[in-house]
Amino acid sequence: MRVLVAVASKHGSTREIADAIGKNLTDAGIDTEVDDVDAIGDIAGYDAFVIGSGAYAGNWLKPARAFVD
């Protein structure tokens, strides 16, 4: 199984959480990549996704919303 942890973080805290999730998945023996949503191109080849974003006024950051769309 190959997992992509995609993250949009304005000040870095959400990225730290994504890195921790990625480490836990890797430690469990799962092939995992953690990357910023702006740096992700082709999503083919991944079996699962974890998507996280900083939230402001109840909304995800625009790059995260665009990635999901």
N, C-alpha and C positions, 0 to 999 in steps of 0.2 A: 504494500500500500504506500502511496506517495501523497503527502499532505502539504498544502500551501497555507501558510499563515500569512494573510495579507493585512496590512495595518496602515492606517492614516493617523498620524500623531502630530499635533501642533507644537507641543512643548516637550515631548519625549516620554512622558509617563506611560502613555498607551503603548509605545514601542517597547518599553521595559516589560510590560505585561505580555506582549506578543513574544518577546524573546524568552520569557519564562515558560510560556506555553510550548513554544518550539523545543526548548530544552527538555521539558517533561516528555513530550512525544518522542523525541530522539532517544532519550534514556529508556523509553519503553520499547525501543527497537523499530520505531516507525521512521521511514525515510521522510524527513521534514525540511522544508525551506521556509524561512521567514524573510519577507520582503515588503518594502513600502509599496502601496497600491500604484503610485506614480511610476515605479520602476518595472512593473509587471507587464509583460507582453502577452505571449501565447500561454493560455491556461490549459491547453491540451496536455495530457499526460499525468494530470493530477487526479487522484481518486476521491479526495475530500478537501474541503476548504474550511478554514477558520478565518473569519473576517472581523476585524475590530476597528473602531474609530473613536477618537475623542468626541465628546458630545457637548454641544453648546446650545443653550436655550432649547434643549430637548431634541436637537437635530445632530445627525452625524456630519462630519466634515464633508465638503463638496467632493473631494477626490474619492472618498470611500463610496459615496452615493453613486458617483459616475462609474466606478469600478463594478458595482453590483448591477447597475443598469446595463 
